[in-house]
Every structure is written in structure tokens, then in C-alpha cells.
Amino acid sequence: MYLAIREMRFAKARYSLIATIMVLVSFLVLFVTGLAQGLAYDNAASVKNMAATHFVLEQDSNHRFTRSQVDQNQLEKASLIVGKENVEPLGVKMTTVIRSEGTEKIDVTLLAVTNNGWLAPAITEGSPLSDQAKGHVLVDQKLADSGVKIGTILVDQASGTQWTVNGFVKNESFSHTPAVFLNQQDWLNLQSQTPARQGTKLAESQVYNALAIKDSSERVKDLQAALPNTEVISKAEAVSAIPGYKEEQGSLLMMIGFLFIISAFVLAVFFYVITIQKTSQFGILKAIGTRTAYLARSVTMQVLILSVGSLVISVLLVQLFEAILPSSMPFQLGFTTLALTCLSFVAMSLAGSLFSVWKVAKIDALDAIGRTAA
């Protein structure tokens, strides 16, 4: 520890350059990690926020809500198995709406949930929905940036249906589009207006996209046998099946992985070059009785101090950037993710220092002193 700090104080310019590079690399790692987490949450926030543990979808729907259809009969069967209080229907439809007084088109995802059920979102402003009040919806706060406010009338371009905004919810989105929540009666009315269902009775049109289940895995297993032509998937599988989710996260995670490797490589090269430059000094220290383990700990301690110090500065910079980032940019860096990323960065940095430690162990005292004398 003493030797490591004394050397860093003596060669301030050299170690300041290394520290600057490490700050930039660690900041980039943390920022991309926060961006990846933010995009993942923005892509599937509504599904992740649901209290459901599993979903029942139509067979061969590739785990996608928009490709699935389940009916009232399947809902009743599921209620008998897991209990009526543990199953709720869910409708999902991606569409485009416009404000009645404007022309701007807004892509949204309609989510039909049971009023006052455990799928219903928490309201941040306005009043909740009710089955008696038709034509009212709750919208995500992001729609306020498009001029939507309480009382605004939204018009569905596909069906011409109009809804009045009753209130706002926060952090509710699906496939990067703001969520619009409507009650089951409005969902059934919307279903009856689609070309495939025009002319049918409303009672025959009670079709949803999925059944949300909240129960233990043991009883959920019985659903598959009791409901033919369906598949029971976990919430994680439903999130992964959202269009573009796996591809987006795969690309970002690959970038983060390469950043870790690059940071370890850069640090390894810097310290390896420095170690080669100090070969004669290490040889003299070994000749006067300094143990190799002590010198190796000195190199490792320098790497640890630089990596931890750079991470502290990087975390402060990331928090500063997070405070000034626009609300439209999804960024999320929770404590657990931050801690794991920092620990991984320190571990990769220490792994990169192994080349220098190996070089220190290989230094021969007599050979180093001989080169110095020459």
C-alpha cells in the first residue's frame, strides 16, 4: 500500500492519464447499462408492472399478446382452477389515435383491464375508470407531451371510437408506445366494431388477448391440461416475446460486454508497459529483500485505487447526466444494477492487471541489476 501510493504521487501525470481514461470508459459502461435498462423497462413497463405471475395465451401465438385470442369460456375454466380472484382478462391492441382538436397521430397500445382489479394501474392524476362510465380511458403521462390532458377526446383512427381522458398513470408503456387503459365494456364495444366481428352479438364477442394469472406454479401447471389449444407462459417469457425486446437488449448487452473487455485490455496494456519500464527498479527492490508478493500487491493496489476512484467519479457524472436527460430518453440505473456493474468493472480491471503481476514475478534481480549497471 505504501509503495503503491508513493509511486502514484511521484508520477502524477502518468497515473492521471490512466485515471482519465478509466473514468471515460467506466462512465460509458454505466451510461450504456442505464440506457439498456431504461429501454428494456420502456419496452415492457406495463407487463412488468402487472402483479401477474403467468399468462394464458392461444397456442402457436409465439408468446405474443397481439397474436393471441382467448374467450369467456376459457376465462371461466381458469377461474375454477386458480380461483376467480387470481385470474383477470387482458386485452392488448396497438393502434393510432389523434386528439379531436388536433391532427397529430400518436401510436399507443390499448390495454383492457378489470376496473379495481390487480391489473389496473395506479392513478397519478384524475379519477379512476368504472364499468358504468363508457368512453373513458386512463393514459400514460408521456402523452401529456403531445398535448393530451384530462378531458381531451382521443379518436381511434382504425374504428373511429372516441374516448375521453379520465386521468393519467405513470411508467406504463408497451413496445415503446404509451399505454391507454380502458374498461372491459369499452373493449368489448371496440371488438364488436372490428370487421371480423361486425354483425355478431356482443355476448359472442367477449374475446381477449390473454388471461393474467396470479398464483403458485403448482396450480398454474393444471391450467395447461384444462385449457386445450392454449399455452401458459411466465411473465419473463411474455416480456421477452414483445416485438424487438430480445433483439434490442441483445445488441446493447453485447456492447456492454465489449466495453468491459476493452476496459480490461486498455488497463492491462497501460500497466504492463509501466511495469516493463520499471523492471530495473523492481529488480533492485527484489535484490534488497523485497518479496515478490509485496510488489505484486503494490501493482494490484494501484489498479484497485484507480478503478474504484474512477468509478466514484463516473457514478457522480452518470447521476448528473440522469438529472438533465429529457424525459423522452429512457434511462434507468437502479442500485442493484449499479452495484453489479461497478463490481464487474473492478473485477475486469483486476483481471487485466494479472499480466503486470506475472511480469513482476518473472523479473530476475541479478539480471535487472546487470542491465542497470550496463
C-alpha positions as CSV (number, residue, x, y, z in Angstrom):
1,M,0.0,0.0,0.0
2,Y,2.8,2.4,1.0
3,L,4.8,1.7,-2.2
4,A,1.7,2.0,-4.4
5,I,0.7,5.4,-3.1
6,R,4.2,6.8,-3.1
7,E,4.7,5.8,-6.7
8,M,1.4,7.3,-7.8
9,R,2.2,10.6,-6.0
10,F,5.6,10.7,-7.7
11,A,4.3,10.0,-11.2
12,K,1.2,12.2,-11.1
13,A,0.9,12.9,-14.8
14,R,1.3,9.3,-15.8
15,Y,-1.4,8.0,-13.4
16,S,-3.7,10.9,-14.0
17,L,-3.7,10.0,-17.7
18,I,-4.6,6.4,-16.9
19,A,-7.3,7.6,-14.4
20,T,-8.8,9.9,-17.0
21,I,-9.1,7.0,-19.5
22,M,-10.7,4.8,-16.9
23,V,-13.2,7.4,-15.9
24,L,-14.3,7.8,-19.5
25,V,-14.5,4.0,-20.1
26,S,-16.4,3.4,-16.8
27,F,-18.7,6.3,-17.5
28,L,-19.5,4.8,-20.9
29,V,-20.1,1.4,-19.4
30,L,-22.5,2.8,-16.7
31,F,-24.3,5.1,-19.2
32,V,-24.9,2.3,-21.8
33,T,-26.0,0.0,-18.9
34,G,-28.5,2.6,-17.7
35,L,-29.7,3.1,-21.3
36,A,-30.2,-0.7,-21.8
37,Q,-32.1,-1.0,-18.6
38,G,-34.2,2.1,-19.5
39,L,-35.1,0.8,-22.9
40,A,-35.9,-2.6,-21.5
41,Y,-38.3,-1.1,-19.0
42,D,-39.8,1.3,-21.5
43,N,-40.4,-1.6,-23.9
44,A,-42.3,-3.7,-21.4
45,A,-43.2,-1.4,-18.5
46,S,-46.9,-2.2,-18.4
47,V,-46.3,-6.0,-18.4
48,K,-43.5,-5.7,-15.8
49,N,-45.7,-3.6,-13.5
50,M,-48.5,-6.2,-13.6
51,A,-48.9,-8.4,-10.5
52,A,-49.4,-11.4,-12.7
53,T,-47.0,-14.4,-12.5
54,H,-48.2,-16.2,-15.6
55,F,-50.3,-15.6,-18.7
56,V,-52.6,-17.9,-20.7
57,L,-52.3,-17.3,-24.4
58,E,-53.6,-19.0,-27.5
59,Q,-51.5,-21.9,-28.8
60,D,-48.9,-21.1,-31.5
61,S,-49.1,-17.4,-30.8
62,N,-45.3,-17.3,-30.2
63,H,-45.9,-15.9,-26.7
64,R,-47.2,-12.6,-28.2
65,F,-50.3,-11.0,-26.8
66,T,-51.3,-9.4,-30.1
67,R,-51.3,-12.8,-31.9
68,S,-53.5,-14.5,-29.2
69,Q,-57.2,-14.8,-28.6
70,V,-58.9,-16.3,-25.6
71,D,-62.6,-16.3,-24.9
72,Q,-65.0,-16.1,-22.0
73,N,-65.3,-19.9,-21.7
74,Q,-61.6,-20.2,-21.1
75,L,-61.7,-17.4,-18.6
76,E,-64.4,-19.3,-16.6
77,K,-62.4,-22.6,-16.7
78,A,-59.3,-20.8,-15.5
79,S,-61.3,-19.3,-12.6
80,L,-62.4,-22.7,-11.4
81,I,-58.8,-23.9,-11.3
82,V,-56.9,-21.0,-9.7
83,G,-59.8,-19.1,-8.2
84,K,-61.8,-16.2,-9.6
85,E,-59.7,-13.7,-7.6
86,N,-56.5,-14.9,-9.2
87,V,-57.4,-14.6,-12.9
88,E,-58.2,-11.5,-14.9
89,P,-58.7,-11.0,-18.7
90,L,-56.3,-8.8,-20.6
91,G,-56.9,-7.1,-23.9
92,V,-53.9,-5.7,-25.9
93,K,-54.2,-3.8,-29.2
94,M,-51.7,-1.4,-30.8
95,T,-53.3,1.4,-32.7
96,T,-53.1,5.1,-33.6
97,V,-55.1,7.9,-32.1
98,I,-55.4,11.6,-32.7
99,R,-56.8,14.4,-30.5
100,S,-60.2,15.5,-31.6
101,E,-58.9,19.1,-31.8
102,G,-55.6,18.2,-33.5
103,T,-54.1,16.3,-36.4
104,E,-51.0,14.8,-34.7
105,K,-51.0,11.0,-34.9
106,I,-50.0,9.2,-31.7
107,D,-49.1,5.5,-31.6
108,V,-50.5,3.9,-28.5
109,T,-51.3,0.5,-27.0
110,L,-54.8,-0.1,-25.7
111,L,-54.9,-2.3,-22.6
112,A,-58.2,-3.5,-21.4
113,V,-58.2,-4.4,-17.7
114,T,-60.8,-5.1,-14.9
115,N,-61.6,-1.9,-13.0
116,N,-60.3,-2.0,-9.4
117,G,-58.6,-5.3,-10.3
118,W,-55.0,-6.1,-9.6
119,L,-54.1,-5.4,-13.2
120,A,-55.4,-1.9,-13.0
121,P,-52.5,0.7,-12.8
122,A,-52.1,3.3,-10.0
123,I,-53.5,6.7,-10.9
124,T,-51.3,9.7,-10.5
125,E,-53.8,12.3,-11.6
126,G,-57.6,12.3,-12.3
127,S,-60.2,9.8,-11.4
128,P,-60.4,6.0,-11.9
129,L,-62.5,4.2,-14.5
130,S,-65.8,2.5,-13.8
131,D,-67.9,0.0,-15.8
132,Q,-70.8,2.4,-15.8
133,A,-68.9,5.3,-17.4
134,K,-68.3,4.3,-21.0
135,G,-65.9,6.0,-23.3
136,H,-63.3,7.0,-20.6
137,V,-59.7,6.0,-20.5
138,L,-56.5,6.4,-18.5
139,V,-53.4,7.4,-20.4
140,D,-49.7,7.3,-19.7
141,Q,-48.0,10.6,-18.5
142,K,-45.9,10.7,-21.7
143,L,-49.0,11.6,-23.7
144,A,-49.0,15.0,-21.9
145,D,-46.0,15.9,-24.1
146,S,-48.3,15.6,-27.1
147,G,-50.9,18.0,-25.7
148,V,-53.1,15.4,-24.1
149,K,-54.8,16.5,-20.8
150,I,-57.7,15.4,-18.6
151,G,-60.9,15.9,-20.7
152,T,-59.1,15.5,-24.0
153,I,-61.0,13.4,-26.5
154,L,-58.9,10.7,-28.3
155,V,-60.1,9.3,-31.6
156,D,-59.1,5.8,-32.7
157,Q,-58.2,6.0,-36.4
158,A,-59.0,2.4,-37.1
159,S,-62.5,2.3,-35.7
160,G,-63.4,5.9,-35.2
161,T,-64.2,5.2,-31.5
162,Q,-63.8,8.2,-29.2
163,W,-62.6,8.2,-25.6
164,T,-62.3,10.9,-23.0
165,V,-59.2,11.1,-20.9
166,N,-60.2,10.5,-17.3
167,G,-56.7,10.6,-15.7
168,F,-53.0,9.8,-16.0
169,V,-50.8,6.9,-15.0
170,K,-47.0,6.8,-14.8
171,N,-44.4,4.5,-16.4
172,E,-47.0,2.5,-18.4
173,S,-45.9,1.5,-21.9
174,F,-45.8,-1.4,-24.3
175,S,-43.4,-1.9,-27.2
176,H,-42.2,1.7,-26.7
177,T,-45.7,3.2,-27.1
178,P,-47.7,4.9,-24.3
179,A,-50.4,2.7,-22.7
180,V,-54.1,3.7,-22.8
181,F,-56.2,1.8,-20.3
182,L,-59.9,1.2,-20.9
183,N,-62.6,-0.8,-19.1
184,Q,-63.8,-4.2,-20.4
185,Q,-67.1,-2.8,-21.7
186,D,-65.3,-0.3,-24.0
187,W,-63.0,-3.2,-25.0
188,L,-65.9,-5.4,-26.0
189,N,-67.6,-2.5,-27.9
190,L,-64.3,-1.9,-29.7
191,Q,-64.1,-5.6,-30.6
192,S,-67.6,-5.6,-32.0
193,Q,-66.6,-2.8,-34.4
194,T,-63.8,-4.8,-36.0
195,P,-64.6,-6.2,-39.5
196,A,-64.3,-9.8,-38.2
197,R,-67.0,-9.2,-35.6
198,Q,-69.4,-6.8,-37.1
199,G,-72.9,-8.2,-37.1
200,T,-72.3,-10.5,-34.2
201,K,-73.9,-10.2,-30.8
202,L,-71.8,-8.6,-28.1
203,A,-72.2,-11.6,-25.9
204,E,-70.5,-13.7,-28.6
205,S,-67.6,-11.2,-28.9
206,Q,-66.1,-11.5,-25.5
207,V,-62.6,-12.2,-26.8
208,Y,-59.4,-11.1,-25.0
209,N,-55.8,-11.5,-25.9
210,A,-54.6,-13.2,-22.7
211,L,-55.6,-14.3,-19.2
212,A,-53.4,-12.9,-16.4
213,I,-52.8,-15.4,-13.6
214,K,-51.6,-14.7,-10.1
215,D,-50.9,-18.0,-8.4
216,S,-48.3,-20.5,-7.4
217,S,-46.6,-22.5,-10.1
218,E,-48.1,-25.8,-8.8
219,R,-51.7,-24.8,-9.6
220,V,-50.7,-23.0,-12.8
221,K,-49.5,-26.3,-14.2
222,D,-53.0,-27.6,-14.1
223,L,-54.2,-24.8,-16.5
224,Q,-52.3,-26.3,-19.4
225,A,-54.2,-29.6,-19.2
226,A,-57.6,-28.0,-18.5
227,L,-57.4,-25.4,-21.3
228,P,-56.7,-27.1,-24.7
229,N,-55.2,-25.0,-27.6
230,T,-53.6,-22.7,-25.1
231,E,-50.1,-22.2,-23.7
232,V,-49.2,-21.0,-20.2
233,I,-46.1,-18.7,-20.0
234,S,-44.3,-16.9,-17.3
235,K,-44.1,-13.1,-17.1
236,A,-40.5,-13.2,-18.2
237,E,-41.4,-15.2,-21.3
238,A,-44.1,-12.7,-22.1
239,V,-41.7,-9.8,-21.7
240,S,-39.1,-11.4,-24.0
241,A,-41.7,-12.0,-26.7
242,I,-42.6,-8.4,-27.0
243,P,-41.5,-7.3,-30.6
244,G,-38.0,-6.1,-30.7
245,Y,-37.2,-6.7,-27.0
246,K,-34.7,-9.5,-27.3
247,E,-33.0,-8.0,-30.3
248,E,-32.7,-4.6,-28.7
249,Q,-31.4,-6.0,-25.4
250,G,-29.0,-8.4,-27.2
251,S,-27.3,-5.6,-29.1
252,L,-26.9,-3.4,-26.0
253,L,-25.7,-6.2,-23.8
254,M,-23.1,-7.1,-26.5
255,M,-21.9,-3.5,-26.5
256,I,-21.6,-3.6,-22.7
257,G,-19.7,-6.8,-22.8
258,F,-17.2,-5.4,-25.3
259,L,-16.8,-2.3,-23.2
260,F,-15.8,-4.5,-20.3
261,I,-13.3,-6.4,-22.4
262,I,-11.9,-3.2,-23.9
263,S,-11.5,-1.5,-20.5
264,A,-9.7,-4.6,-19.1
265,F,-7.4,-4.7,-22.2
266,V,-6.6,-1.0,-22.1
267,L,-5.8,-1.1,-18.4
268,A,-3.7,-4.3,-18.9
269,V,-1.6,-2.7,-21.6
270,F,-1.0,0.5,-19.6
271,F,0.2,-1.2,-16.5
272,Y,2.2,-3.8,-18.5
273,V,4.1,-1.1,-20.2
274,I,4.7,0.7,-16.9
275,T,5.9,-2.5,-15.4
276,I,8.4,-3.1,-18.2
277,Q,9.7,0.4,-17.7
278,K,10.2,-0.3,-14.0
279,T,11.9,-3.6,-14.5
280,S,15.3,-2.4,-13.1
281,Q,13.6,-0.8,-10.1
282,F,11.7,-3.9,-9.3
283,G,14.9,-5.9,-9.6
284,I,16.7,-3.7,-7.2
285,L,13.9,-4.0,-4.7
286,K,14.0,-7.8,-5.0
287,A,17.8,-7.7,-4.5
288,I,17.5,-5.9,-1.2
289,G,15.0,-8.4,0.1
290,T,11.5,-7.2,-1.1
291,R,9.3,-10.1,-1.6
292,T,7.6,-10.7,-5.0
293,A,4.2,-10.9,-3.2
294,Y,4.7,-7.4,-1.8
295,L,5.5,-6.0,-5.3
296,A,2.5,-7.8,-6.8
297,R,0.2,-6.4,-4.1
298,S,1.6,-3.0,-4.9
299,V,0.6,-3.2,-8.6
300,T,-2.7,-4.7,-7.7
301,M,-3.4,-2.0,-5.2
302,Q,-2.7,0.7,-7.8
303,V,-5.2,-0.9,-10.2
304,L,-7.8,-1.1,-7.4
305,I,-7.3,2.5,-6.3
306,L,-7.6,3.8,-9.9
307,S,-10.6,1.6,-10.8
308,V,-12.5,2.5,-7.6
309,G,-11.7,6.1,-7.9
310,S,-12.7,6.3,-11.5
311,L,-16.0,4.5,-10.7
312,V,-16.8,7.1,-7.9
313,I,-16.3,9.9,-10.4
314,S,-18.3,8.1,-13.1
315,V,-21.2,7.4,-10.8
316,L,-21.4,11.1,-10.0
317,L,-21.3,12.0,-13.7
318,V,-24.0,9.5,-14.5
319,Q,-26.3,10.9,-11.8
320,L,-25.7,14.4,-13.1
321,F,-26.5,13.3,-16.7
322,E,-29.6,11.4,-15.5
323,A,-30.8,14.6,-13.8
324,I,-30.6,16.6,-17.0
325,L,-31.7,14.0,-19.5
326,P,-35.0,14.7,-21.2
327,S,-38.0,12.6,-20.0
328,S,-38.3,11.2,-23.5
329,M,-35.0,9.4,-23.2
330,P,-35.5,6.1,-21.2
331,F,-32.7,5.7,-18.7
332,Q,-32.8,3.6,-15.6
333,L,-29.9,2.6,-13.4
334,G,-31.1,1.0,-10.1
335,F,-28.9,0.4,-7.1
336,T,-28.7,-3.4,-7.8
337,T,-27.7,-2.9,-11.4
338,L,-25.3,-0.1,-10.5
339,A,-23.6,-2.2,-7.8
340,L,-23.3,-5.3,-10.1
341,T,-21.8,-3.1,-12.9
342,C,-19.3,-1.5,-10.6
343,L,-18.2,-4.8,-9.1
344,S,-17.9,-6.3,-12.6
345,F,-15.8,-3.3,-13.7
346,V,-13.4,-3.7,-10.7
347,A,-13.1,-7.4,-11.3
348,M,-12.3,-6.9,-15.0
349,S,-9.7,-4.3,-14.1
350,L,-8.1,-6.6,-11.6
351,A,-8.1,-9.4,-14.2
352,G,-6.3,-7.0,-16.6
353,S,-3.6,-6.4,-14.0
354,L,-2.6,-10.1,-14.0
355,F,-0.2,-9.5,-16.9
356,S,1.7,-7.0,-14.9
357,V,1.7,-9.2,-11.8
358,W,3.0,-12.1,-14.0
359,K,5.8,-9.8,-15.3
360,V,6.8,-8.7,-11.8
361,A,7.0,-12.4,-10.7
362,K,9.3,-13.1,-13.7
363,I,11.8,-10.3,-13.0
364,D,15.2,-11.7,-12.0
365,A,17.0,-9.4,-9.6
366,L,20.6,-10.1,-10.8
367,D,19.6,-9.7,-14.4
368,A,17.8,-6.4,-13.7
369,I,20.7,-5.0,-11.8
370,G,23.1,-6.1,-14.6
371,R,21.1,-4.2,-17.2
372,T,21.1,-1.1,-14.9
373,A,24.8,-1.2,-14.5
374,A,25.4,-1.6,-18.2
